[in-house]
Amino acid sequence: MMMKAVNTIRIKKGRVDEILARFKTPKSVHTFEGFILMEVLKKENSPEYDELKICTTWEDRKYFDHWLESRASQKAHGKKEEQKSEENPIIGSQLTTFEVAIQHKPAAQEV
């Protein structure tokens, strides 16, 4: 069953472009089996902090789980060093997952 994962990232006010830049170029997630789509949503009118939602859509939960396990393995092996907390623009993040229960696409246009 199709599913969507949404990672909500809270960012220090005025530093959202630093994080957006990380998503401009496709990375390994785009090569995983079952991956359908990635969308990066920038919250409008957030006075206290900036916020992004990184949304990925997958053909089935098993493909997302495989990708997630791969990421955990990379992090465990120290692929990337974490920035010092005072330099890091990210305040926090939260991952939520959803089953795509209903989906509508545009009506077919008759010629």
N, C-alpha and C positions, 0 to 999 in steps of 0.2 A: 504494500500500500504506500502511495506517495506520501512524503513527509517534508516538513520545513523546519530548519533550525534557525533560531534568531539569537544572535549574541548582541546584547545591549551593552554598549561601552559608554561610560560617563567620562568626560574629558574636561580638564581645567579650562575655564572660559578663555576663549581667544586662541586656543591651540589645536582646534579641530583639524585644521589643514595638515598639520604634521601627521596625524593618524590617517586622514583620507589619502595622503600620498602613498601610504603602505599598500593600498588596495587598487591603485590605478593600473598596475601591471598584473595580469593574471599569474597566479602561482600554482603550486602543485595540486591544490584542490580541484582545479579545472581539468586535471588529467585523470581523476579517479573514476572508476566504473560506477555508474549509477548517478553521477552528478548531472543535474539538469540546468541549474541557473544560480547565479549569485547576484544579489542586489545590495547596495550600500545606501542606506537611508540616513539623511542628515536631518535631525529634529529642528524644526523652525521655532523661533520665539522662546528659547529657553533662557531665562534671565540669570540663573545661578551657575549653570555649567552647560557645556555643550554635550550633545549625545548623538551617537551613531548606532544604527541597527544594521548588523551584518547578517543578511538573510540568505541562506542556501536552501535550494530545493533538491530533493533526492528522489529517485525512482522508488526506493524502498528503504526502510530503517536500517537494514543490514549494511547497505553501502555507506551510510552516514557513520554507523558504528565502526566500520573498518577504517574510514578516514580518521575518526576521532582516536582510535587506538594507535594509528600511525603517528599522529601529532603527539600523543602522550609519550611514545617511544622516542621521538626526536628530542623532546624536552628533557626526558630522563637522561639522555646521552649528551646534554649540554650543547646543543647546536647553536643556541643564541644566548648571549650574556644579557641578563636583566639590567636595565638602567637603574642608577641610584634613585631611590624613591622621590627625592626632592626635584630631580631632573625629569622624571617620568610624567608626561602630561595626562596619563590615564589615572582616574580616580578609582575606578572599579569596573567590573563587568559581570554580566549574568547571562548564562546560556539557558534558553527555553526551547523545547521542541514541541511540534504540533503535527498531528495527523491531518493531511489535506482531505477533509471530509467532503467538501463540495468545491468545484471549480467551474467557472463560466468563462468561455472564450468569446471573442467577437462573433456575431452572427455572420454567416457566409453571405457575401454580396452576390446578387444575381447579375449576370451581364446582359 
